[in-house]
Amino acid sequence: MKQFSSRISWLNFIICLGCASTSVHENTILPIHPTKAAVDGPHVFYKNNSVVVKAIVRDNQQLVLQKKTYPTSKNLILTCNVPDSDETFSFGIIDSILPPNTITPNLPEKTLVISDIEGNFEAFKRLLLGAGVINNNFSWTFEKGHLVLLGDYLDRGTQVTECLWLAYKLEQEARAVGGEVHFILGNHELLNLAGQAQYVHEKYLKNARAYSEPYENWYSQHTELGRWLRSKNAIEKIGDLLFCHGGISPELVQSGLSLDRINQIAQKYYGKIPSSPDNPERALIFDTMKGPFWYRDMARQKTSQSAVDEALTTYDANHLIIGHTLCKEVQLLYNQKVICVDVFHEENLRMNLLETLLIEDGKFYKINSNGVKTILHPICQP
């Protein structure tokens, strides 16, 4: 949907369809300054039995802070501006957020896996377009295919909000036609849910002051994105494929925790990660060296083949797909049993060399942003 250039279209970025009553709408002109606030939003906060939606938009040469208050989120439609573009995408607020399944029994005909986007909306968009997951209107076109987003969509970049809302939108559209979006959390989602901002781009810290909303509250349980993210899993299995952000350590395997139990504990403690967790299972899941959000030894090829085999046998899987640790390209390791998909999106975007993992008819491919796919071959291990 093209964004009109008139002032009215910019200021009415939120459309309420069928709401019980008219919203309260406030605009504040922000001073233009290159080190101050920047375009962002919308952000949805739940306060005092009301829904408060805030965004910063540009109106000609002015930045405008918008605030709308609604009595309910029912039938509320929001619109997000695409960075550096005149395009937008719109989406409704989910009525009831439920935890996703840990296990999806059957592998679909097509599954696209993208990891560690870190607020790079342009790379995210191009990969989705290249694989036919979306069209130019940002609508789901992958039919009954599955999209696996393997964590770390937050931090470092400047279009985090847009990436999250697009995933949120596509999740609803996919389910409506028999497809699925699996958003599996990474360590940077954990940090943000806990209000830890050490990797957050300075844009968001400055915007937090403009919004009068401390950044540590942006993904709390009292926000829509916070509620949505807190419902997500740490680990999932689709068919015979196991997915998690970091990897599966021998310690996690030896703990005897089932996949469902890992997710139950993780979801219970999102945003509540003390320095000394009160039970060993919780400590292991959130451990920054051995937990599934953080473990790097598989991607660094420091785990033994026998440990990889044991992990897959324990969880009745044939392959493990992970992100978190940067590789020059999508890699097939450990006798074709582990696939690493965290690549240099920012650098690859500049060189027009974006790539990610496509699983089609049970075969593994690298697919680039032009839709060209090549069979994935194992690399030689040291």
C-alpha positions as CSV (number, residue, x, y, z in Angstrom):
1,M,0.0,0.0,0.0
2,K,1.5,3.3,-1.0
3,Q,1.7,6.1,1.5
4,F,0.2,9.4,0.3
5,S,2.3,12.5,0.7
6,S,-0.4,14.7,2.4
7,R,-0.1,15.7,6.0
8,I,-3.3,14.0,6.9
9,S,-2.1,10.6,5.8
10,W,1.1,10.8,7.9
11,L,-0.8,12.0,11.0
12,N,-3.5,9.3,10.7
13,F,-1.1,6.4,10.7
14,I,-3.4,4.4,13.0
15,I,-6.8,3.5,11.7
16,C,-9.5,2.1,14.1
17,L,-12.0,-0.1,12.4
18,G,-15.1,-0.9,14.4
19,C,-13.8,0.3,17.8
20,A,-16.4,0.7,20.5
21,S,-15.7,4.5,20.8
22,T,-13.5,7.2,19.3
23,S,-9.9,7.3,20.4
24,V,-8.3,10.2,22.2
25,H,-5.6,11.6,19.8
26,E,-2.7,13.8,20.8
27,N,0.1,15.2,18.6
28,T,3.3,16.8,19.8
29,I,5.8,18.6,17.6
30,L,9.3,17.5,18.4
31,P,12.4,19.7,17.7
32,I,14.4,18.6,14.7
33,H,17.9,17.6,15.8
34,P,20.1,14.8,14.3
35,T,21.0,13.4,17.7
36,K,17.4,13.4,19.0
37,A,14.4,11.2,18.2
38,A,13.9,9.4,14.9
39,V,10.9,8.0,13.1
40,D,9.7,4.8,14.8
41,G,6.6,2.9,15.8
42,P,3.8,2.2,16.4
43,H,4.3,0.9,20.0
44,V,1.3,-0.4,21.9
45,F,1.2,0.0,25.7
46,Y,-1.6,-1.3,28.0
47,K,-2.2,1.3,30.8
48,N,-5.1,1.7,33.3
49,N,-7.5,-0.5,31.3
50,S,-6.7,1.5,28.1
51,V,-4.6,0.9,25.0
52,V,-2.1,3.6,24.3
53,V,-0.4,3.7,20.9
54,K,2.6,5.9,20.3
55,A,4.7,6.6,17.3
56,I,7.2,9.2,15.9
57,V,6.5,10.2,12.3
58,R,7.9,12.9,10.0
59,D,5.5,15.6,8.8
60,N,7.4,17.6,6.1
61,Q,10.4,19.0,8.1
62,Q,9.0,18.2,11.5
63,L,9.0,15.2,13.7
64,V,5.6,14.5,15.3
65,L,5.1,12.5,18.4
66,Q,1.6,10.8,18.1
67,K,-0.4,9.4,20.9
68,K,-3.8,7.7,20.6
69,T,-5.7,6.1,23.5
70,Y,-8.3,3.4,22.9
71,P,-10.7,1.7,25.3
72,T,-9.9,-1.7,23.7
73,S,-7.6,-3.3,21.2
74,K,-10.5,-5.2,19.6
75,N,-10.7,-4.5,15.9
76,L,-7.7,-2.1,16.1
77,I,-5.7,-1.8,12.9
78,L,-2.2,-0.4,13.0
79,T,0.0,0.7,10.2
80,C,3.8,0.7,10.0
81,N,5.9,2.8,7.7
82,V,8.6,1.0,5.8
83,P,12.0,2.6,6.4
84,D,13.2,5.0,3.7
85,S,10.2,4.3,1.6
86,D,6.7,5.5,0.8
87,E,5.2,2.1,1.4
88,T,3.4,0.8,4.5
89,F,1.9,-2.4,5.8
90,S,-1.1,-2.8,8.1
91,F,-2.1,-5.4,10.6
92,G,-4.7,-6.1,13.3
93,I,-4.0,-6.8,17.0
94,I,-4.2,-10.5,17.9
95,D,-7.3,-11.2,20.1
96,S,-5.7,-13.9,22.1
97,I,-2.0,-14.8,22.1
98,L,-1.4,-18.5,22.8
99,P,2.0,-20.3,23.1
100,P,2.9,-22.1,19.8
101,N,3.4,-25.9,19.7
102,T,6.8,-27.3,20.6
103,I,6.4,-30.0,18.0
104,T,4.9,-29.8,14.5
105,P,4.7,-33.4,13.4
106,N,5.1,-33.0,9.6
107,L,7.6,-31.0,7.7
108,P,5.9,-28.8,5.1
109,E,6.8,-28.8,1.4
110,K,8.7,-25.6,1.9
111,T,10.3,-24.0,5.0
112,L,12.4,-20.8,4.9
113,V,14.7,-20.1,7.8
114,I,16.1,-16.7,8.6
115,S,18.3,-15.9,11.7
116,D,19.8,-12.8,13.4
117,I,18.3,-10.0,11.3
118,E,19.0,-7.5,14.2
119,G,16.8,-4.8,13.0
120,N,17.9,-4.9,9.3
121,F,14.5,-4.5,7.7
122,E,15.8,-4.2,4.1
123,A,17.7,-7.5,4.3
124,F,14.7,-9.2,5.9
125,K,12.3,-7.9,3.2
126,R,14.6,-8.9,0.4
127,L,15.0,-12.5,1.7
128,L,11.3,-12.9,2.1
129,L,10.6,-11.5,-1.4
130,G,13.3,-13.7,-3.0
131,A,11.9,-16.8,-1.5
132,G,8.3,-15.9,-2.4
133,V,7.2,-15.6,1.2
134,I,5.7,-12.2,0.6
135,N,4.7,-10.0,-2.3
136,N,5.5,-6.3,-2.8
137,N,2.6,-5.4,-0.6
138,F,4.1,-7.4,2.3
139,S,1.3,-10.0,2.2
140,W,1.9,-13.7,2.9
141,T,2.3,-15.6,-0.4
142,F,4.0,-18.8,0.9
143,E,0.7,-20.7,1.0
144,K,1.1,-23.6,3.4
145,G,4.8,-23.1,3.8
146,H,6.5,-22.4,7.1
147,L,8.8,-19.5,8.0
148,V,11.2,-20.0,10.9
149,L,12.7,-16.9,12.4
150,L,15.5,-18.2,14.5
151,G,16.0,-15.3,17.0
152,D,17.9,-12.1,17.4
153,Y,15.6,-9.8,15.5
154,L,16.2,-7.1,18.2
155,D,19.3,-4.9,19.0
156,R,22.0,-3.2,16.9
157,G,19.9,-2.2,13.9
158,T,17.6,0.8,13.4
159,Q,14.4,-1.0,12.1
160,V,13.7,-3.4,14.9
161,T,10.1,-2.3,15.3
162,E,9.4,-2.8,11.7
163,C,10.9,-6.3,11.6
164,L,8.9,-7.4,14.7
165,W,5.6,-6.0,13.3
166,L,6.1,-7.6,10.0
167,A,6.7,-11.0,11.6
168,Y,3.6,-10.4,13.8
169,K,1.5,-9.6,10.7
170,L,2.8,-12.6,8.7
171,E,2.1,-15.0,11.5
172,Q,-1.6,-14.1,11.4
173,E,-1.8,-14.3,7.6
174,A,0.1,-17.6,7.4
175,R,-2.2,-19.3,9.8
176,A,-5.3,-18.1,7.9
177,V,-4.2,-20.2,4.9
178,G,-2.6,-23.2,6.6
179,G,1.0,-21.9,6.8
180,E,3.0,-21.0,9.9
181,V,5.5,-18.6,11.2
182,H,7.7,-19.9,14.0
183,F,9.4,-17.1,15.9
184,I,12.0,-18.7,18.2
185,L,13.7,-16.5,20.7
186,G,17.4,-15.7,20.8
187,N,19.6,-14.2,23.4
188,H,18.9,-10.7,22.3
189,E,15.2,-11.2,22.7
190,L,15.9,-12.4,26.3
191,L,18.0,-9.3,27.0
192,N,15.2,-6.9,25.8
193,L,12.5,-8.8,27.7
194,A,14.5,-8.4,30.8
195,G,14.9,-4.6,30.1
196,Q,18.6,-4.9,29.3
197,A,19.6,-2.4,26.7
198,Q,23.4,-2.7,26.3
199,Y,23.1,-3.7,22.6
200,V,20.2,-1.4,21.7
201,H,20.8,1.2,19.0
202,E,21.0,4.7,20.4
203,K,18.0,5.7,18.3
204,Y,15.7,3.7,20.6
205,L,17.1,5.1,23.8
206,K,16.6,8.6,22.5
207,N,13.1,7.8,21.3
208,A,12.3,6.4,24.7
209,R,12.9,9.8,26.2
210,A,10.7,11.4,23.5
211,Y,7.9,8.9,24.2
212,S,8.3,9.4,28.0
213,E,8.5,5.6,28.1
214,P,11.6,4.0,29.6
215,Y,13.1,1.6,27.2
216,E,13.1,-1.2,29.7
217,N,9.2,-1.0,29.5
218,W,9.0,-1.4,25.7
219,Y,8.8,-5.2,25.8
220,S,7.2,-5.7,29.2
221,Q,4.1,-7.8,29.7
222,H,2.1,-4.6,29.5
223,T,2.9,-4.0,25.8
224,E,1.7,-5.9,22.7
225,L,5.1,-6.8,21.4
226,G,6.2,-7.9,24.8
227,R,3.1,-10.1,25.3
228,W,3.7,-11.6,21.9
229,L,7.4,-12.3,22.4
230,R,6.8,-13.8,25.8
231,S,4.6,-16.5,24.3
232,K,7.4,-17.8,22.0
233,N,9.5,-20.9,22.4
234,A,13.2,-21.5,23.0
235,I,13.3,-24.7,20.9
236,E,11.0,-26.4,18.4
237,K,10.9,-29.5,16.2
238,I,9.3,-29.5,12.7
239,G,9.2,-33.0,11.3
240,D,12.6,-34.4,11.9
241,L,14.3,-31.0,12.1
242,L,15.2,-29.4,15.4
243,F,15.5,-25.6,15.7
244,C,17.0,-23.3,18.4
245,H,18.9,-20.1,18.4
246,G,22.3,-21.1,19.9
247,G,22.6,-24.8,20.0
248,I,22.2,-27.9,22.2
249,S,25.0,-28.4,24.7
250,P,25.9,-31.8,26.2
251,E,24.8,-30.5,29.6
252,L,21.3,-29.8,28.2
253,V,21.1,-33.3,26.8
254,Q,22.3,-34.8,30.1
255,S,19.7,-32.8,32.1
256,G,17.0,-35.1,30.7
257,L,14.7,-32.1,30.0
258,S,12.2,-32.7,27.3
259,L,11.6,-30.1,24.6
260,D,8.2,-29.2,26.1
261,R,9.8,-28.8,29.5
262,I,12.5,-26.5,28.1
263,N,9.9,-24.2,26.7
264,Q,7.7,-24.3,29.8
265,I,10.6,-23.2,32.0
266,A,11.8,-20.6,29.5
267,Q,8.4,-19.0,29.1
268,K,7.8,-18.9,32.8
269,Y,11.0,-16.8,33.4
270,Y,11.2,-14.6,30.3
271,G,12.0,-11.1,31.7
272,K,12.9,-12.6,35.1
273,I,16.5,-13.6,34.8
274,P,18.3,-13.1,38.1
275,S,22.1,-13.5,38.4
276,S,21.6,-16.6,40.6
277,P,18.5,-18.6,39.4
278,D,16.8,-20.6,42.1
279,N,16.8,-24.0,40.5
280,P,19.3,-25.9,38.3
281,E,17.0,-26.5,35.4
282,R,16.2,-22.8,35.1
283,A,19.9,-22.0,35.5
284,L,20.9,-24.3,32.7
285,I,18.3,-23.0,30.2
286,F,19.4,-19.4,30.7
287,D,23.1,-20.2,31.1
288,T,25.1,-17.8,28.8
289,M,27.5,-20.6,27.9
290,K,25.5,-23.8,27.9
291,G,21.8,-22.8,27.4
292,P,20.0,-23.1,24.0
293,F,19.9,-19.3,23.6
294,W,23.6,-18.9,23.9
295,Y,25.6,-22.1,23.2
296,R,28.2,-21.6,20.4
297,D,30.4,-24.7,20.4
298,M,28.4,-26.4,17.6
299,A,28.7,-23.5,15.2
300,R,32.4,-23.2,16.1
301,Q,32.8,-26.9,15.5
302,K,34.1,-27.5,19.0
303,T,31.4,-30.1,19.9
304,S,32.2,-33.7,19.2
305,Q,30.4,-35.6,16.5
306,S,29.2,-38.1,19.2
307,A,27.7,-35.3,21.3
308,V,25.9,-34.0,18.2
309,D,24.6,-37.5,17.5
310,E,23.5,-37.9,21.1
311,A,21.6,-34.6,21.1
312,L,19.7,-35.6,17.9
313,T,19.0,-39.1,19.2
314,T,17.7,-37.7,22.5
315,Y,15.2,-35.4,20.8
316,D,14.4,-37.8,18.0
317,A,15.6,-35.5,15.2
318,N,17.9,-36.0,12.2
319,H,19.1,-32.4,11.9
320,L,19.6,-29.3,14.1
321,I,19.4,-25.8,12.6
322,I,20.9,-22.9,14.6
323,G,21.8,-19.2,14.3
324,H,23.6,-17.0,16.9
325,T,27.2,-17.5,15.7
326,L,28.3,-15.8,12.5
327,C,29.4,-17.8,9.5
328,K,30.6,-16.6,6.1
329,E,27.8,-18.6,4.5
330,V,25.0,-21.0,5.3
331,Q,27.0,-24.1,6.5
332,L,26.2,-27.8,6.7
333,L,28.3,-29.4,9.4
334,Y,28.8,-32.7,11.4
335,N,28.1,-35.2,8.7
336,Q,25.2,-33.0,7.4
337,K,23.4,-33.0,10.7
338,V,23.9,-29.4,11.8
339,I,23.1,-26.3,9.7
340,C,24.3,-22.8,10.7
341,V,22.3,-20.0,9.2
342,D,23.6,-16.8,10.9
343,V,25.4,-14.9,8.1
344,F,26.6,-11.4,7.6
345,H,23.3,-9.8,6.5
346,E,24.5,-6.2,6.6
347,E,27.7,-6.8,4.6
348,N,25.8,-9.2,2.2
349,L,23.1,-6.6,1.6
350,R,25.7,-4.0,0.5
351,M,27.2,-6.5,-1.9
352,N,23.8,-7.9,-3.0
353,L,24.8,-11.3,-1.8
354,L,22.0,-12.0,0.7
355,E,21.4,-15.7,1.4
356,T,19.5,-17.9,3.8
357,L,18.3,-21.5,4.2
358,L,15.4,-23.0,2.2
359,I,14.2,-26.5,2.9
360,E,12.2,-27.9,0.0
361,D,10.9,-31.5,-0.3
362,G,13.3,-32.5,2.4
363,K,16.4,-31.1,0.7
364,F,18.5,-28.2,2.0
365,Y,19.3,-25.2,-0.3
366,K,20.9,-21.9,0.0
367,I,18.6,-19.3,-1.5
368,N,19.5,-15.7,-2.3
369,S,17.4,-12.6,-2.4
370,N,16.9,-13.0,-6.2
371,G,15.3,-16.4,-5.6
372,V,18.2,-18.4,-6.9
373,K,18.7,-21.6,-4.9
374,T,21.6,-24.0,-4.9
375,I,21.9,-27.3,-3.1
376,L,23.7,-27.1,0.2
377,H,26.9,-29.1,0.4
378,P,28.8,-30.0,3.5
379,I,32.1,-28.1,4.2
380,C,35.3,-29.8,5.4
381,Q,35.7,-29.7,9.1
382,P,39.0,-29.1,10.8
